[in-house]
Amino acid sequence: MKRSTVFWFANIVGPLILVSYWRGVGAFSDPSVYWGDVPESMRTIIVPWMFVAAAGYMLMMHRFFLSWSEEEVASLHWPWQEGDGQGVRRLFVLYAAFLLCSLVWIDLTRMYIQGPSALGAVVIVAVLWTAGLASVGFGVLAWPARERLPGAKLVVLGSVMLSIQCTWWDAIYWVANFGF
């Protein structure tokens, strides 16, 4: 697999996520229904953090696709493994998990709001946790390269910035406070 495949996948699915959010927000006369029981005081913290998370995502994108060579990305491996040249495949799995879950989250939540069910709640939680774990995975994948590749520490930092949003605010805090 080539890095350009991951690049195009991310740059096609990424805008589709924005379209899904636009469509989802327009589905209700009061889009704040997506916040559920999350207190207004916490929304003023969570919303600005979304921009911090986006900056972290861009830090990672820059290294993976604009700064590092194909060979450098292929050299990425998990901390518990030796390098095997399959870093691009690992990166694709992380992007697919992160982006596809981000793509369906708001539609699943809309369907749940319109017709609550236990299965709907479980699927939403699973999707948010998958996206959250994938956001952590970017940093874990870059961790062994932090002394070897220039800017690998920025990927780890970007992953932390993104993971605070996707794992803490979405998969943990929002799930606990939505009101399932």
N, C-alpha and C positions, 0 to 999 in steps of 0.2 A: 504494500500500500504506500502511496506517495503522500507526502505532507500536503500537497496541493488539493488532494481529495478532502482532507480534513478541513482545510481552509475554505473551500467552496461549500462544503456541508455547513460549516459554522456561519458562513456569510449568506447562505440562503435561508437556513432555519432561523437564524437570529432575527431578521426582519419579520418573519412570520410570527414570531413570539410577540413582537410589538403590535402586529395586526390583531392577534388574538386578544391582547389586552385592550386595545381600542374597541374591538367588537364586544368584549365582555363587559367593559365599563358602560357601553351604550345599551346593554341588555336590560338594565334596570333604571327606573327613573331616579333612584337614589343609589348610586354606586357604592356608597359607604356600607351597604349591606354586606359587602365582601369582608369587612373588618369584623363582623360578628360581634362578640362581646369584648373585643380588644379596647381598652380604655382610650379615650381621646388623648389623654396625656402621654400615652406610650406611642401613639401614632406620630406625634411631633418628633419623636426620636427615631422611629423606624423609617419614616419616609426620607429624611435626609441621609440615613445610612444606605438607602438604596443607591444613592449617587456615589457613595464611597465604594460600595460593592461593584458598581459599574466601572469605576476607575481601576479597581483591582482586576476585573475581567480584562480591561484593556491592557494593563501591565502584562498579563499573561499572554494575551494575543500577540502583543508586540514581540515578545521573546520567541514564542513558538513559531511565528510565521514571518516576521520581518527581520529579526536579529540573528537567530540561529540558523545554521545550515541544515540541509536535509539530514546529513550524517549526524549532526549534533542532536537533532530531535530523535533520530533513530536510536541514539545511544541511551535515551532515558529508560530507566528501569526502576522497579520497586526497591526499597531499601533492603529487603530480605532476599533479593535475587542478584545474580550477576548480569551484566549487560549481555544482551543477545541480539541486538539490532532490531528489536521489535517495538521500539519506543513510539513510532508513529501509530501502530495498531493500538497500543495502550492509550495514547492520546485520543484516538478516534472513539474508543469505548467511553472514555470520560466525557468527551464532547457530546456523544450521542445520548448518554444517560442524562447529562445535565440539560441539554437543549430540548430534547424531546419531552422530558418531564416538565420543563418550564413552559413548553408549548401547550400542554394539555391542562395545566393546573387550573387556570381560570374557567375554562369550559366545564371541567369536572365540578368545580365549586358552584358555578351557576346552576348546573343540573341538580346538585345537592340542595341548594337553596330552594329551587322550584319543587323538589320532591325528595325530602330527606329520607335516607335509608342507611342502615348499618353498613352495607356493602359500599355505598358511595363514600361514607366517612373513611372506611378502611383504605379505599383506593386513593383518596386524596392524601391521607397520611403517608401511604407508601410512596406516592409520587413525590411529595415534599421531602421525605427522607432520602429517596434516591438522588434527587437533585442536590440535597445538602451533602450527602456523602461523596458525590462526584466532585462537588466544589472543594471538599477537603482533599480528594484524590489528586487534584492538580498539584497541590503542594507536596503531597507525599511522593508523587512521581518525580518532581524536581529536586526533592531533598538530597538524594545521593549526588547530584550534579552541582551542588551549591559551591564547592571549591574548584570544580573542574570547568564549568561553563560560565562565561561572563553574564552576569545578570540573573543567574539562577536564584539568588536570594530574593530578587524582585518578584520572581514567579511565586516563591513561597509566600512573600508578603501579599501579593495579589490574591493568592488563594485564601489567606487568612481574612483579608478584607471581604472577599466574596462569601467565605464560609460563615462569617459572623451573621451576614444577612440570611443566607440560605439554610444554614443549619440551626443557628440560635434563634433568629427572629421568625423564620418561616416554619421549619420543621418542629421546633420545640415550643417557642412562645406563642405563635399564632395558633398552632394546633391545641395547646392547652387552654387558650382563651377564646377560641372561636365560638364555642357553644354547641359542639356536636352532641 
